[in-house]
Amino acid sequence: MEEYLTLCGLVTLNVDISVFTNLCMAEYGMGSMLSIEGDMYSFGILVLEMLTGRRPTDKMFEDSHSLRNFVKISISNDLLQIVDPIIVHNELEVATDDSVNLRAMHSNVEKCLLSLFCIALACSTESPKERMSMVEVIRELNIIKSFFPTVGSS
């Protein structure tokens, strides 16, 4: 496999570079210099893509809409409606038939996902100076992991 560095500073394996070029357009398309803050923006958008199963280039995000704004607006209404159904299905499938356990598992999955969405939104905020650093991201991910040790462990 051949590795190369994309415009976003992300190492990838044989992936169409146009996907990452589109991902970086908001940050680097306007002539911004390559930076750690730009990489954090890209990381945040990538996490949003993974959690929602949607791409920033989907038709629904044309005009003035964006994946980030879609998540920011939708997150308070019904979180599980914007999550990629595969994530929720796979996570809840491992729960037992016991409705109490299922409700608790559902609640933990939702809280864990909300925490991940908050990290992604904090990384992809418009102002580069307000974005989370990777050190902060790792700290938050470790906190999430300690609070929800059974989520995703199947």
C-alpha positions in Angstrom: 0.0 0.0 0.0 1.2 3.4 -0.9 0.9 6.2 1.7 0.8 9.9 1.0 0.1 13.1 2.8 -3.1 14.9 1.7 -3.7 18.6 1.7 -5.2 18.3 5.2 -2.1 16.8 6.7 -3.9 13.5 7.1 -2.0 10.3 6.2 -4.2 8.1 4.0 -3.9 4.8 2.1 -4.8 4.8 -1.6 -7.8 7.1 -1.1 -9.2 9.5 -3.7 -7.6 12.8 -2.8 -10.6 14.8 -4.1 -12.6 13.7 -1.0 -10.1 15.3 1.3 -9.8 18.4 -0.9 -13.5 18.9 -0.6 -13.3 18.3 3.1 -10.7 21.1 3.5 -12.4 23.6 1.2 -13.9 25.6 4.0 -10.6 25.9 5.8 -8.0 25.8 3.0 -10.0 26.7 -0.1 -9.9 30.4 0.7 -6.1 30.6 0.7 -5.5 29.8 4.4 -2.1 28.5 5.3 -1.8 24.8 6.3 -2.0 24.7 10.1 -2.7 22.5 13.1 -6.0 24.4 13.5 -6.9 23.5 9.9 -6.2 19.9 10.6 -8.4 20.1 13.7 -11.2 21.5 11.6 -10.8 18.5 9.2 -10.7 16.1 12.1 -14.0 17.5 13.5 -15.7 17.3 10.1 -14.4 13.7 9.6 -15.9 12.7 13.0 -19.2 14.3 12.0 -19.1 12.3 8.8 -18.4 9.1 10.7 -21.2 9.7 13.2 -23.9 10.8 10.8 -23.0 8.7 7.7 -23.2 11.9 5.7 -20.6 13.8 3.7 -20.1 17.5 3.6 -20.6 17.3 -0.2 -24.1 15.7 0.0 -26.8 17.5 -2.0 -28.6 18.4 1.2 -25.7 20.7 2.2 -25.7 22.8 -1.0 -26.4 26.5 -0.8 -25.8 27.9 2.7 -26.2 24.6 4.5 -23.3 22.5 5.9 -22.8 19.2 7.7 -21.6 21.1 10.8 -24.7 23.4 10.9 -27.0 20.4 10.2 -25.6 18.7 13.3 -25.5 21.8 15.4 -29.2 22.5 14.7 -30.4 18.9 14.9 -28.4 17.7 17.9 -30.9 19.2 20.5 -34.0 17.9 18.8 -33.4 14.2 18.5 -29.8 13.1 18.6 -30.5 9.5 17.4 -32.3 10.8 14.2 -29.0 12.3 12.9 -26.7 9.4 13.9 -25.9 6.8 11.2 -28.4 4.1 11.8 -25.7 1.4 11.5 -24.0 2.8 14.7 -27.1 2.7 16.8 -28.3 -0.7 15.4 -25.0 -2.4 16.0 -24.7 -1.0 19.5 -28.2 -1.7 20.7 -28.2 -5.2 19.0 -25.8 -6.5 21.8 -28.2 -5.4 24.5 -30.3 -8.2 26.2 -34.0 -8.6 26.0 -34.4 -7.1 29.4 -36.1 -3.8 28.8 -34.4 -2.1 31.8 -31.0 -3.1 30.4 -32.0 -2.0 26.9 -33.1 1.4 28.2 -29.9 1.9 30.2 -27.8 0.8 27.2 -29.8 3.2 24.9 -29.2 6.1 27.4 -25.5 5.4 27.6 -25.1 5.1 23.8 -27.0 8.4 23.4 -24.8 10.2 26.1 -21.6 8.8 24.5 -22.7 9.9 21.0 -23.6 13.4 22.3 -20.1 13.7 23.9 -18.5 12.7 20.5 -20.7 15.2 18.6 -19.6 17.9 21.1 -16.0 17.2 20.4 -16.5 17.2 16.7 -18.4 20.5 16.8 -15.7 22.1 19.1 -13.0 20.9 16.6 -14.8 22.4 13.6 -15.9 25.7 14.9 -15.4 28.7 12.5 -12.8 30.4 14.5 -9.4 28.6 14.5 -8.4 30.0 17.8 -11.6 28.6 19.5 -11.0 25.0 18.2 -10.0 22.2 20.6 -6.4 21.1 20.5 -5.6 17.4 20.0 -4.4 17.2 23.6 -7.9 18.4 24.7 -9.5 15.9 22.3 -7.5 13.0 23.7 -8.4 14.1 27.3 -12.1 14.2 26.4 -12.0 10.9 24.7 -10.4 9.3 27.7 -13.1 10.7 29.9 -15.7 9.3 27.6 -14.0 6.0 27.6 -13.9 5.9 31.4 -17.6 6.9 31.8 -18.9 4.5 29.1 -16.6 1.5 29.2 -19.2 -0.9 27.8 -20.3 1.2 24.8 -18.6 -0.1 21.7 -17.0 -3.0 23.4 -18.9 -5.7 21.6 
